[in-house]
Amino acid sequence: MSPRPPSRFLQPEVPVPLTRRMVMGGLGAAALACGLPALAAAPRMLEARPAEVRLRGPGEPATTIWSFDGVTPGPTLRVNTGETLDLALANRLPGAIAFAWHGLPLPPAGLPLTGREPLPPGSDLTLNLTPRQAGTFLYHARLIDDGATLPLPAGALIVDEATPPATERDELLLIEDWRLDADGRALPPGRPLPQGTQTLFTVNGTAAQDIAVRAGDRLRLRLVNGCARALIAVMVERHDVRVIALDGQPAEPFPARNGRLLLAPGGRADVIIDASGAAASSAAIILHDGVAPRTIARLVYDAEPGKAVRADPPPPLPGNGLPARLDLKGALRIEASFDGLPNAGWMPPGRLGADDAPLFRARRGRAVVLAFTNRGSGLAVLHLHGHHFRLLDRLDDGWKPFWLDTVAVDGGSTIRIALAAGTPGPWLIEAFAADWAQPRLARWFAVE
């Protein structure tokens, strides 16, 4: 079985409301092989603690949140492929946390399912990993924070290629969503919202960001949806956008139609943009959440003339060794349904344990086809920990030509995904409605 050409649904239209077709194509995923080496001499400190941040702008009062290192988003962690990252995590929050990676084949640190209790206040934990594959990934501590006192933002992990693509700029845009009450207090996800709630989006912790460019530059933009619940579309005015990776997993470069991409919560897209604008001009980078467009960044051109735009397309990134084929005929076939409520095996991740029945068990390397039905009325988001999958065509006669670890599913719809059971152990299947007030829930599966 061979992959189909990229679907035009990869490029959702903006500013029309988000639809299932927009969701199906714009989400990507990644797989990362990690080792567990000996401790390095000087671990990178990462402290979870309360912080005061100015979400509403420089002249506005500060808002209290929970944070990593006192900033939002959390500090960007960056290593080269094959280098060891030793992370010393300190919890200085009043509540326990469970640290998790989005896109890495590593279990969360601090869940009963994995045999480790959440990290309590005042305690420390050392995490070690050696990424064997490059990509843009995410870390967070949101698995047990639904309904907590304050929201806790995410942060990015960038693993650089041994030979990165030739670009003049490599920029990260990490987008987050916030809900503030009438008094400006930040509200955590998983709770009903009071009247007068304000919705805010920030990029790299600010309302908007300027990216300085010169005509003819080639840029790599790492777009990260660090939102707790929001499905977002992102577009770049008057510029061609070529996707080279989705959720850290290399993809055969393809154009995003009209410069638009869709990202689910936790989704990432690496794109190449050739700066084709005129000197002293600017181009907006616009976010749309299905309600209204917002300018979150600008490409701001230098006043001096630049050089000619490159004629050569960006080359593909090196592959990550994922299987070219999946044995769908011999696959284990599983069905699961979800209505956004804690029932039918779905429960908050912090309450899930090995005594709870898994959705399925599979031998390492076996193909699994999961039919997931969203019985709710609105969009739901499905995320597999430690694994990546193919989104199958309706007749199981092909799949989209990229790997996913996250997908959004319209209300009343069923999707089918195919994966190869990977590293042995228990793994979470997360699901939640794309609604701030709804809970984050999970089931689990075992690889043996």
Buried (B, 14 or more C-beta within 10 A) or exposed (E): BEBEEBBEBBBBBBEEEBBBBBBBBBBBBBBBBBEEEEEBEEBBEBBBBBBEBBBBEEEEEEBBBBBBBBBBBBBBBBBEBEBBBBBBBBBBBEBBBBBBBBBBBBBBBBBBBBEBEBBEEEBEBEBBBBBBBBBBBBBBBBBBBBEBBBBBBBBBBBBBBEEEBEBEBBBBBBBBBBBBBEEBEBBBBBBEBEEEEBBBBBBBBBBBBEBEBBBBBBBBBBBBBBBBBBBBBBBBBEBBBBBBBBBBBBBBBBBBBBBBBBBBBBBBBBBBBBBBBEEEEBBBBBBBBBEEBBEBBBBBBBEEEBEEBBEEEBEEBEEBEBEEEBEBEEBBEBEBBBBBEEEEBBBBBBBBBEEBEBBBEBEEEBBBBBBBBBBBEEBBBBBBBBBBBBBBBEEBEBBBBBBBBBBBBBBEBBBBBBBBBBBEBBBBBBBBBBBBBBBBBBBBBBBE
